[in-house]
Amino acid sequence: MNASAIILAAGKSTRLKSRLPKPLHEICGRPMLHYVLQACFSAGCQRVMVVVGHGKQQIIDTFGSDKRIIFVEQTEQLGTGHAARMCQPHLQNQGGDVFILAGDGPLIRGQVLQNLLETHRREQADASMATAELDNPFGYGRIIRDAAGQFEAIVEEPDCTDEQRLLREVFPSYYCVKSEQLLWALGQLTNNNRKNEYYLTDIYEILRRGGRKVAAVRSVAADDVIGVNTRAHLALVDGILQRRLQQAALESGVTLTAPQTIYIESDVTFGPDTVIEPHTFIGRGGSIGSDCRIGPFAMIQRDSVVPDGSVISGNITSESTVLNK
């Protein structure tokens, strides 16, 4: 059965105080939207609808060469539900399941989406969601469950009662919905709330009240939930992803000396028994061979190929040892 995705990426960079569209701000060398797209593709999505608005042409220019992506414009900012509605023409007669995700959540993992889809299908749910437990849930929609622990509703932060604000289970915008049920629920949305917006989260309560099966699964790590709204968020998320990239390098047989001084961008491959010395930068898309010693004080440019056994240090890169792809 087919799977597709909608990524909501039409927001402005207001709190980032930037002219650059929010989805294009870089995390470890790649635009944050890159990571959300890759998670969708690794989860089996054959096509992804990216809802764009502010800075749409820059986003299209950056990702438009990928034919799996359909760009959908949201000309008015009337809420997340309204953004998803813009995709209705592309969902008609499609069938299958649809992920809906936020474009400013680059810590998303493809494996989590795969697990969500498997649970969704195994339980034969009409709509499913992945949830997380946070020590500080401020700003997130809270999950409301009944006495039996079954899902009842998602209440957005501005609409929470004092009691509901104490709940720690939140919804980090990991949706998985049968396409025909999504189309039906989108048509039922209203904007009767404090912000007068169409909340996409309301589709779950609409589906439940309509007799459809809704599954809510606690499966998202607290770190994965962090989205980017400010420069502080950008730095925090970059640090988390950097630790993941370094951990992957360690697990592939690489030695990192003083890792707190090393920076590795995304999509770098390493051969075993390579040593990375302090104060070294390795650019995205690089291919580092086996038995290399890089650093201290080395800079490997993006998309470089470093042959096996190379020794590079002091910001000097010899054409005989480092080749651009």
Secondary structure, DSSP 8 states (H G I E B T S, - for coil): --EEEEEEE----TTTT-SS-GGGSEETTEEHHHHHHHHHHHTT-SEEEEEE-TTHHHHHHHHTT-TTEEEEE--S---HHHHHHTTHHHHTTT-SEEEEEETT-TT--HHHHHHHHHHHHHTT-SEEEEEEE-SS-TTSEEEEE-TTS-EEEEE-GGG--TTGGG--EEEEEEEEEEHHHHHHHHTT----STT----TTHHHHHHHHTT--EEEEE---GGGG---SSHHHHHHHHHHHHHHHHHHHHHTT-EESSGGG-EE-SS-EE-TT-EE-SS-EE-TT-EE-TT-EE-SS-EE-TTEEE-TT-EE-TT---TTT-EE-
